[in-house]
Amino acid sequence: MGRVTGLARVYIADTPAEAWHIHNVLAQHGIQSRLMNEALFGATGEIPVLESLPEVWVKESEVVEAEAIIKAVRSEPVPNSSWLCHDCGEHIDSVFAICWKCGASLADAAE
């Protein structure tokens, strides 16, 4: 593992978006982090994969807390990607709030 004075790597992401997500979650918990290798992601294939993956680094004094937060975030269940229309029984992608088949609203089902 590489070293940056006073910092320690707490996460290696598969994509820059994932690294930014972890960075933002840590910020919400009051932990400042630094992204490394973000610009190298586009060079994956030209340089070894493990050298091009985005990394999240924090102060050495905050490693334990940051790792606990990351573990909690990573263990949360993935949201369901669809919902079942209460009127017609059609499966609707979760990005939609209204059934494409009958026009029923997801909000109506919650009432």
PAZAPA-4460 file (N, C-alpha, C; in steps of 0.05 Angstrom, whole numbers, plus 32768, in hexadecimal, padded with zeros to 4 digits):
% residues 111
    n_x    n_y    n_z   ca_x   ca_y   ca_z    c_x    c_y    c_z   seq   type   mol
   8011   7FE9   8000   8000   8000   8000   8012   8019   8000     1      M     A
   800B   802B   7FEF   801A   8044   7FEE   8014   8055   8007     2      G     A
   8025   8068   800C   8022   8079   8024   8023   8096   801C     3      R     A
   8012   80A5   8028   8012   80C2   8027   8013   80CB   8044     4      V     A
   8026   80DC   804A   802B   80E4   8066   8011   80ED   8074     5      T     A
   800A   80DF   808A   7FF3   80E6   8099   7FD9   80DB   808F     6      G     A
   7FD9   80CE   8078   7FC1   80C2   806C   7FC3   80A4   8069     7      L     A
   7FAC   8097   8069   7FAC   807A   8064   7F95   8074   8051     8      A     A
   7F99   8060   8040   7F85   8058   802D   7F70   8047   803C     9      R     A
   7F56   804E   8038   7F41   803F   8045   7F2F   8031   8031    10      V     A
   7F31   8038   8018   7F1F   802C   8004   7F2B   802D   7FE8    11      Y     A
   7F27   8017   7FD9   7F2E   8016   7FBD   7F14   8011   7FAE    12      I     A
   7F0C   8024   7F9D   7EF3   8023   7F8F   7EF6   8016   7F73    13      A     A
   7EE0   800C   7F68   7EE1   8001   7F4D   7EDE   8017   7F38    14      D     A
   7ED2   802E   7F40   7ECD   8044   7F2D   7ED1   805F   7F3C    15      T     A
   7ED6   8074   7F2D   7ED7   808E   7F3A   7EBD   8096   7F48    16      P     A
   7EA6   808E   7F3C   7E8C   8094   7F49   7E8A   8087   7F64    17      A     A
   7E93   806F   7F66   7E92   8061   7F80   7EA5   806E   7F94    18      E     A
   7EBC   8076   7F8C   7ECF   8084   7F9D   7EC3   809F   7FA7    19      A     A
   7EB6   80AD   7F95   7EA9   80C6   7F9D   7E92   80C1   7FB1    20      W     A
   7E84   80AB   7FAD   7E6E   80A5   7FBF   7E79   80A0   7FDC    21      H     A
   7E8E   8091   7FDE   7E9B   808C   7FF8   7EA6   80A6   8003    22      I     A
   7EB2   80B6   7FF3   7EBD   80D0   7FFB   7EA6   80E1   8006    23      H     A
   7E8F   80E2   7FF9   7E79   80F2   8002   7E6C   80E7   801B    24      N     A
   7E6A   80CD   801E   7E5F   80C1   8036   7E71   80C8   804E    25      V     A
   7E8B   80C6   804A   7E9E   80CD   8060   7E9B   80EA   8068    26      L     A
   7E98   80FB   8054   7E95   8118   8059   7E7B   811D   8069    27      A     A
   7E66   810E   8064   7E4D   8111   8073   7E51   8109   8090    28      Q     A
   7E65   80F9   8096   7E6B   80F1   80B1   7E82   8101   80BD    29      H     A
   7E8A   8117   80B0   7E9E   8128   80BA   7EBB   811F   80B6    30      G     A
   7EBF   810D   80A4   7EDA   8103   809E   7EE2   810D   8083    31      I     A
   7EF8   811C   8082   7F03   8126   8069   7F13   810F   805C    32      Q     A
   7F0F   810C   8043   7F1E   80F8   8034   7F2A   8104   801B    33      S     A
   7F3D   80F5   8010   7F4B   80FD   7FF8   7F49   80E7   7FE4    34      R     A
   7F42   80ED   7FCB   7F41   80D9   7FB6   7F5C   80D8   7FA8    35      L     A
   7F65   80C0   7FA3   7F7E   80BC   7F95   7F78   80AA   7F7C    36      M     A
   7F88   80AD   7F68   7F87   809D   7F4F   7F6E   80A3   7F3F    37      N     A
   7F5E   80B7   7F46   7F46   80BC   7F37   7F4B   80C1   7F1A    38      E     A
   7F5F   80D0   7F13   7F65   80D6   7EF8   7F72   80BF   7EE9    39      A     A
   7F7C   80AB   7EF7   7F88   8094   7EEB   7F74   807F   7EE1    40      L     A
   7F5B   8081   7EEA   7F47   806D   7EE3   7F44   8069   7EC5    41      F     A
   7F46   807F   7EB6   7F44   807E   7E99   7F5B   806F   7E8C    42      G     A
   7F70   806C   7E9A   7F88   805E   7E8F   7F88   8040   7E95    43      A     A
   7F72   8036   7EA1   7F70   801A   7EA8   7F74   800A   7E8E    44      T     A
   7F86   7FF7   7E8F   7F8D   7FE7   7E78   7FA8   7FEF   7E6D    45      G     A
   7FAE   8009   7E6F   7FC8   8013   7E67   7FDC   8010   7E7E    46      E     A
   7FD1   8012   7E96   7FE1   800E   7EAE   7FD3   7FF8   7EBE    47      I     A
   7FE1   7FEB   7ED0   7FD4   7FD5   7EE0   7FBB   7FDF   7EEE    48      P     A
   7FA6   7FCE   7EEE   7F8C   7FD4   7EF9   7F8F   7FDE   7F16    49      V     A
   7F9E   7FD0   7F26   7FA0   7FD7   7F42   7FAD   7FF3   7F47    50      L     A
   7FBB   7FFC   7F33   7FC8   8017   7F35   7FB5   802D   7F2B    51      E     A
   7FA0   8025   7F1D   7F8E   8039   7F12   7F73   803B   7F20    52      S     A
   7F6E   802A   7F34   7F55   802C   7F42   7F54   8044   7F55    53      L     A
   7F3D   8052   7F56   7F3B   8068   7F68   7F3C   805F   7F86    54      P     A
   7F4A   806F   7F96   7F4D   8069   7FB2   7F43   8080   7FC3    55      E     A
   7F3A   8079   7FDC   7F31   808D   7FEF   7F44   808C   8007    56      V     A
   7F4F   80A2   800E   7F63   80A4   8024   7F58   80B8   8039    57      W     A
   7F5E   80B2   8052   7F56   80C3   8069   7F6E   80C7   807B    58      V     A
   7F6B   80D9   808E   7F80   80DC   80A3   7F84   80C2   80B2    59      K     A
   7F9C   80BC   80B8   7FA2   80A3   80C7   7F92   80A1   80E1    60      E     A
   7F8C   80B8   80EE   7F7D   80B8   8107   7F60   80B1   8103    61      S     A
   7F56   80B2   80EA   7F3A   80AD   80E4   7F34   8093   80D5    62      E     A
   7F49   8082   80D3   7F47   8069   80C3   7F31   8057   80CF    63      V     A
   7F31   8052   80E9   7F1F   803F   80F5   7F02   8048   80F1    64      V     A
   7EFD   8062   80F6   7EE2   806C   80F2   7ED9   806B   80D5    65      E     A
   7EEB   8073   80C3   7EE5   8073   80A6   7EDF   8056   809C    66      A     A
   7EEF   8043   80A5   7EEB   8027   809D   7ED0   801D   80A7    67      E     A
   7EC9   8024   80BF   7EAF   801C   80CA   7E98   8028   80BA    68      A     A
   7E9A   8041   80B2   7E85   804E   80A2   7E83   8040   8086    69      I     A
   7E9A   803B   807A   7E9B   802E   8060   7E8F   8013   8062    70      I     A
   7E95   8004   8076   7E8A   7FE9   807A   7E6C   7FEA   807C    71      K     A
   7E62   7FFD   808B   7E45   8000   808F   7E37   8007   8074    72      A     A
   7E43   8019   8065   7E38   8021   804B   7E38   8009   8038    73      V     A
   7E4E   7FFA   8037   7E50   7FE4   8025   7E3E   7FCC   802C    74      R     A
   7E35   7FCB   8045   7E25   7FB4   804D   7E07   7FBA   804B    75      S     A
   7E00   7FD3   8044   7DE3   7FDA   8041   7DD8   7FCB   8029    76      E     A
   7DC0   7FC1   802B   7DB4   7FB3   8014   7DB0   7FC6   7FFC    77      P     A
   7DB2   7FBB   7FE5   7DAD   7FCA   7FCC   7D8F   7FCE   7FCA    78      V     A
   7D87   7FE7   7FC4   7D6A   7FEB   7FC2   7D5E   7FDB   7FAC    79      P     A
   7D44   7FD3   7FB0   7D36   7FC4   7F9C   7D35   7FD4   7F82    80      N     A
   7D39   7FC7   7F6B   7D3A   7FD5   7F52   7D1E   7FD7   7F45    81      S     A
   7D09   7FCD   7F52   7CEF   7FD0   7F46   7CD9   7FCF   7F5C    82      S     A
   7CC1   7FD7   7F55   7CAB   7FD5   7F67   7C93   7FC9   7F59    83      W     A
   7C81   7FBD   7F68   7C6A   7FB0   7F5D   7C52   7FC2   7F5E    84      L     A
   7C45   7FC8   7F48   7C2E   7FD9   7F47   7C17   7FCD   7F57    85      C     A
   7C0C   7FDD   7F69   7BF7   7FD3   7F7B   7BDC   7FCF   7F6C    86      H     A
   7BD9   7FDC   7F54   7BC0   7FD9   7F45   7BC1   7FC2   7F31    87      D     A
   7BD6   7FC1   7F21   7BD6   7FAD   7F0B   7BEB   7F97   7F0E    88      C     A
   7BFD   7F99   7F22   7C11   7F84   7F27   7C29   7F86   7F15    89      G     A
   7C2C   7F9A   7F05   7C43   7F9D   7EF3   7C5C   7FA5   7F03    90      E     A
   7C73   7F99   7EFB   7C8D   7FA1   7F07   7C96   7FBA   7EF9    91      H     A
   7C9C   7FCF   7F0A   7CA5   7FE9   7F00   7CC1   7FEF   7F0A    92      I     A
   7CD2   7FF8   7EF8   7CED   8000   7F00   7CEC   8016   7F16    93      D     A
   7CFE   8015   7F29   7CFC   8027   7F40   7D01   8044   7F39    94      S     A
   7D0B   804A   7F21   7D0E   8067   7F1A   7CF4   8074   7F12    95      V     A
   7CDF   8064   7F0F   7CC5   806E   7F08   7CB2   806D   7F21    96      F     A
   7CA2   8082   7F24   7C8F   8084   7F3A   7C73   807E   7F32    97      A     A
   7C6F   807B   7F17   7C54   8075   7F0D   7C55   805D   7EFB    98      I     A
   7C42   804B   7EFE   7C40   8033   7EEE   7C3C   803A   7ED0    99      C     A
   7C4D   802F   7EBF   7C4B   8035   7EA2   7C32   8027   7E96   100      W     A
   7C28   8012   7EA3   7C12   8003   7E97   7BF7   800E   7E9F   101      K     A
   7BF3   8016   7EB8   7BD8   801F   7EC1   7BD7   803B   7ECC   102      C     A
   7BEF   8047   7ED0   7BF0   8063   7EDA   7BEE   8066   7EF8   103      G     A
   7BED   804F   7F07   7BEC   8051   7F24   7C06   805C   7F2F   104      A     A
   7C04   806A   7F45   7C1C   8077   7F51   7C27   8067   7F68   105      S     A
   7C41   8066   7F6A   7C4E   8059   7F80   7C47   8066   7F9A   106      L     A
   7C43   8080   7F9A   7C3B   808F   7FB2   7C20   8087   7FBC   107      A     A
   7C0E   8080   7FA9   7BF3   8077   7FB0   7BF4   805D   7FC0   108      D     A
   7C07   804C   7FB9   7C09   8032   7FC7   7C12   8036   7FE4   109      A     A
   7C21   804B   7FE9   7C2C   8051   8004   7C16   805C   8017   110      A     A
   7C01   8066   800C   7BEB   8073   801C   7BD9   805E   8029   111      E     A
***
